[in-house]
Amino acid sequence: QALYLMNNPFVTAQAKAFADSLLKGGPGDEDRVRAAYSRAFARPATAEDVSLALGFVRRFDAALAGREQDAAARRAKAWAAWCQVLFASSEFVYVN
């Protein structure tokens, strides 16, 4: 299951669509993270969730900086990667 969620083109496309909707939806990155947690997990994001998410997005964006000159494209890719991480998380895959 984990490899499917990390590598499948359908999951990647859904993560991109989810990220696109988040990027269109709110004015701030913290609000985007909170919206994503609400939609994906039906719970509010904790302060740690927000911090980890924003750190991931910043590091991913920085890693792409040498290969992708367009800042908007880097940002979209970073958010899509983070959304895919959400989809691959145990909290998303398993119902308690």
N, C-alpha and C positions, 0 to 999 in steps of 0.2 A: 504494500500500500504506500509506503513512504516513497519508494522510487517512482511509483506512478504519479504521485502528487508533485514530485520534483521535476519530472522529465516529460510528462505528457503534454502535447501541444494544446489539447482542450483546456487543461488546467492553466497553462500559461496564458492562453487567450482570455480565460475568465478572470485571472488575476489582473491582466491588463485592463479589462473592462471595468473591474471593480476599482482599480486605481484611477482610471479616467473619471469615473463618477465621483470619487472622493476629491480629485483635483478641481472638479467643476463645482463642488458642493459648498465649500466653506472658505472663509477668508484666512484661516490660520492653520498651520500644521498640527498644532495640538488638538484643534477641533476636528481635523481630519482623522487623527488617530482615535479620538473618542467616538467619532461616527463609525469608524471601521469596527471597533470593538462592539459597539451596540448592534450593528448589522450582522457581524459574523458570529458573535458569541452570546448575544442577547444579555449583555451585562456591561456595566460601565468600566472603562479602562482605569486602572490604578495609576498613581503617580509613577510607579516603577515601569508599568507598561508603556506609558507615554515617553518616558525618558529612554527606554531601550529602543522603542520604535524610531524616535527621532535620531538617535545615535546611529542606528542601522542605515537609515535613509541618507544621513550626512556622509557616512563612510562609503556607502555604495556610490553616491554621486562623486565623491572625491576619487574613488578608484576608476571611474569612467572618464575623468577629466582629461587624461592623456590621449584617449581614443575618440572621444565625442566632444566636438567643439560647441555644439548647440546646447546651451544650458537648459532650455525647456525640454529637449529630448532626454538629457541626462536625468532630469528631475522625474520625468514620466517613467523612465526605466527603473529608477531607484524605488519609486512608489510601487510599481508593478512587482518588483522583486520582493518588497516587503509584504505585499498582499499575498504573494505565493507562499511566503513563510507562514503567514496566518493560516492559509488553507492546508498546509502540511502539519500544522501543530496538532498535538493530541487533543486539545480542547475543541478543535474544529471537527476532528475525525470521529471522536468517541462521544457518545451521549452518556452522561452520568445518571 
